[in-house]
Amino acid sequence: METEKTRRPGGRSARVRTAVHQAVAELVAERGYGNFTVGEVAARAGVADTSIYRRWGNLEALSADAAITWLTEHSPIPDSGSLRADLRGFASKVAADVSGPAGLGVLRLAMALSNAGETGEQARNQFLTARFDQLRAMVDRAVARGERAPDPMHIVDHILAPIYVRTLFGLGPLTDAYTDELVDRLIDQS
């Protein structure tokens, strides 16, 4: 009897990818982008550097994948039935994520990719597109329910930008009260 080999989700490949992404985020947080090598990422992740080159090709592609994966796996889009509640939940989750150990590194990485040549710009654009897709989904659901909704760029300007700036400059804790206030100001003026 022939047995069919199946791929298990969460197998070795997923563990390697997670370990490598975590290593990138930690190194960016510790040293800044461009101040470490693929070999150092590999050593920290416990994998061979050839595995990284084979899968990602170079540090920019790896960094972009790490940033985009972190973004899409964190800060899921809530669906509570109202835009205010969705944005409150989203902002609270974003604040918690960027305040966590990998969050600062990922923010710094996204900024650094902007100055890393064409590959970096493409990575930054992928990161921003992923974030705007999340925001657009929330706004589209709100509009379909008949709610007035701000443009996604206004959400960036009034909610995400203050969270990111406070995180990057270490300007105090990001409490739920703070993120709720950001959301309420935006919704009340829309």
Secondary structure, 3 states (H helix, E strand, C coil): CCCCCCCCCCCHHHHHHHHHHHHHHHHHHHHCCCCCCHHHHHHHHCCCHHHHHHHHCCHHHHHHHHHHHHHHHCCCCCCCCCHHHHHHHHHHHHHHHHHCCCHHHHHHHHHHHCCCHHHHHHHHHHHHHHHHHHHHHHHHHHHHCCCCCCCHHHHHHHHHHHHHHHHHCCCCCCCHHHHHHHHHHHHHHC
